[in-house]
């Protein structure tokens, strides 16, 4: 099991420990990820013990409804597009800003290109950044070709084990398409959430020279990854209760220091993993709203510095 595959499996165990899915559903999802029954039981027990011992902290009990938060986000309309990729057409949601001051590549969670992620692209467009939300399962017909989020995660895990470099190639092709659609010399940024946050770290690890700013949200930092060769200002966003991902933060900091990049690792102490997703059980409204404000400011600052 690769590092990315283990991360996806641990996501399932954490969801079970937090009461988001039943044990039966957790076993089913782990089976789809190739985890045998005995190993799955061990993983679930270990995560439950970590939670009980305060190893991660719970993401419930914040008492914030979704309606009050989403009513202020005002995303613009998105459209489904296709464009050329390295192995065939790539699928994405495209949200154009009226007067774009930059463009943002958006990378989804392990649930695929959901309505939530499309909505994030629309929010960027409403904030002045044309956004392209890539579907990393384009080659399989897109997220919609799968019956549910468990099957989406299983396919992402399969690709992560067989050919993770495919994700890098598709993200680079998406940046090329984004660059084509925004004004010349516009600020280029990238953001990703959970699994997608890890993908943004991977993209930076490819020495992608076109990015001016990046904002990986609670994404696992790849072991041994180097940030050298980039010029992007990096805003890493974390939930203070998300010990599993936060354990990779020291490696991220060391790599950013070594590359001498401008960066900030921002932690919301009372928030958990996936706190930004307003459709999920761990949504934390105050943290999500402040994180959004900080991201837009971060991308604005990158444009003001004019790294190009």
Secondary structure as the mmCIF struct_conf table of DSSP 4:
data_model
#
loop_
_struct_conf.conf_type_id
_struct_conf.id
_struct_conf.beg_label_comp_id
_struct_conf.beg_label_asym_id
_struct_conf.beg_label_seq_id
_struct_conf.end_label_comp_id
_struct_conf.end_label_asym_id
_struct_conf.end_label_seq_id
HELX_RH_AL_P HELX_RH_AL_P1 UNK A 3 UNK A 17
TURN_TY1_P TURN_TY1_P1 UNK A 18 UNK A 19
BEND BEND1 UNK A 20 UNK A 21
HELX_RH_AL_P HELX_RH_AL_P2 UNK A 23 UNK A 32
TURN_TY1_P TURN_TY1_P2 UNK A 33 UNK A 34
HELX_RH_AL_P HELX_RH_AL_P3 UNK A 37 UNK A 52
TURN_TY1_P TURN_TY1_P3 UNK A 53 UNK A 54
BEND BEND2 UNK A 55 UNK A 56
BEND BEND3 UNK A 66 UNK A 66
HELX_RH_AL_P HELX_RH_AL_P4 UNK A 67 UNK A 70
TURN_TY1_P TURN_TY1_P4 UNK A 71 UNK A 73
HELX_LH_PP_P HELX_LH_PP_P1 UNK A 75 UNK A 77
STRN STRN1 UNK A 79 UNK A 84
BEND BEND4 UNK A 86 UNK A 88
STRN STRN2 UNK A 89 UNK A 95
TURN_TY1_P TURN_TY1_P5 UNK A 98 UNK A 99
BEND BEND5 UNK A 101 UNK A 101
STRN STRN3 UNK A 102 UNK A 107
TURN_TY1_P TURN_TY1_P6 UNK A 110 UNK A 111
BEND BEND6 UNK A 113 UNK A 113
HELX_RH_AL_P HELX_RH_AL_P5 UNK A 115 UNK A 126
TURN_TY1_P TURN_TY1_P7 UNK A 127 UNK A 128
STRN STRN4 UNK A 129 UNK A 134
TURN_TY1_P TURN_TY1_P8 UNK A 136 UNK A 137
HELX_RH_3T_P HELX_RH_3T_P1 UNK A 138 UNK A 140
TURN_TY1_P TURN_TY1_P9 UNK A 141 UNK A 141
HELX_RH_3T_P HELX_RH_3T_P2 UNK A 143 UNK A 145
BEND BEND7 UNK A 146 UNK A 148
HELX_RH_AL_P HELX_RH_AL_P6 UNK A 149 UNK A 163
TURN_TY1_P TURN_TY1_P10 UNK A 164 UNK A 164
HELX_RH_AL_P HELX_RH_AL_P7 UNK A 165 UNK A 181
BEND BEND8 UNK A 182 UNK A 182
TURN_TY1_P TURN_TY1_P11 UNK A 184 UNK A 185
STRN STRN5 UNK A 187 UNK A 193
TURN_TY1_P TURN_TY1_P12 UNK A 194 UNK A 194
HELX_RH_AL_P HELX_RH_AL_P8 UNK A 195 UNK A 205
TURN_TY1_P TURN_TY1_P13 UNK A 206 UNK A 207
TURN_TY1_P TURN_TY1_P14 UNK A 209 UNK A 210
BEND BEND9 UNK A 212 UNK A 212
STRN STRN6 UNK A 213 UNK A 217
BEND BEND10 UNK A 218 UNK A 218
HELX_LH_PP_P HELX_LH_PP_P2 UNK A 220 UNK A 222
TURN_TY1_P TURN_TY1_P15 UNK A 223 UNK A 224
TURN_TY1_P TURN_TY1_P16 UNK A 228 UNK A 229
STRN STRN7 UNK A 233 UNK A 239
TURN_TY1_P TURN_TY1_P17 UNK A 240 UNK A 241
HELX_RH_AL_P HELX_RH_AL_P9 UNK A 243 UNK A 246
TURN_TY1_P TURN_TY1_P18 UNK A 247 UNK A 248
HELX_RH_AL_P HELX_RH_AL_P10 UNK A 249 UNK A 259
TURN_TY1_P TURN_TY1_P19 UNK A 260 UNK A 260
STRN STRN8 UNK A 263 UNK A 268
TURN_TY1_P TURN_TY1_P20 UNK A 269 UNK A 270
TURN_TY1_P TURN_TY1_P21 UNK A 273 UNK A 276
TURN_TY1_P TURN_TY1_P22 UNK A 278 UNK A 279
BEND BEND11 UNK A 280 UNK A 280
TURN_TY1_P TURN_TY1_P23 UNK A 281 UNK A 282
HELX_RH_AL_P HELX_RH_AL_P11 UNK A 285 UNK A 305
TURN_TY1_P TURN_TY1_P24 UNK A 306 UNK A 306
#
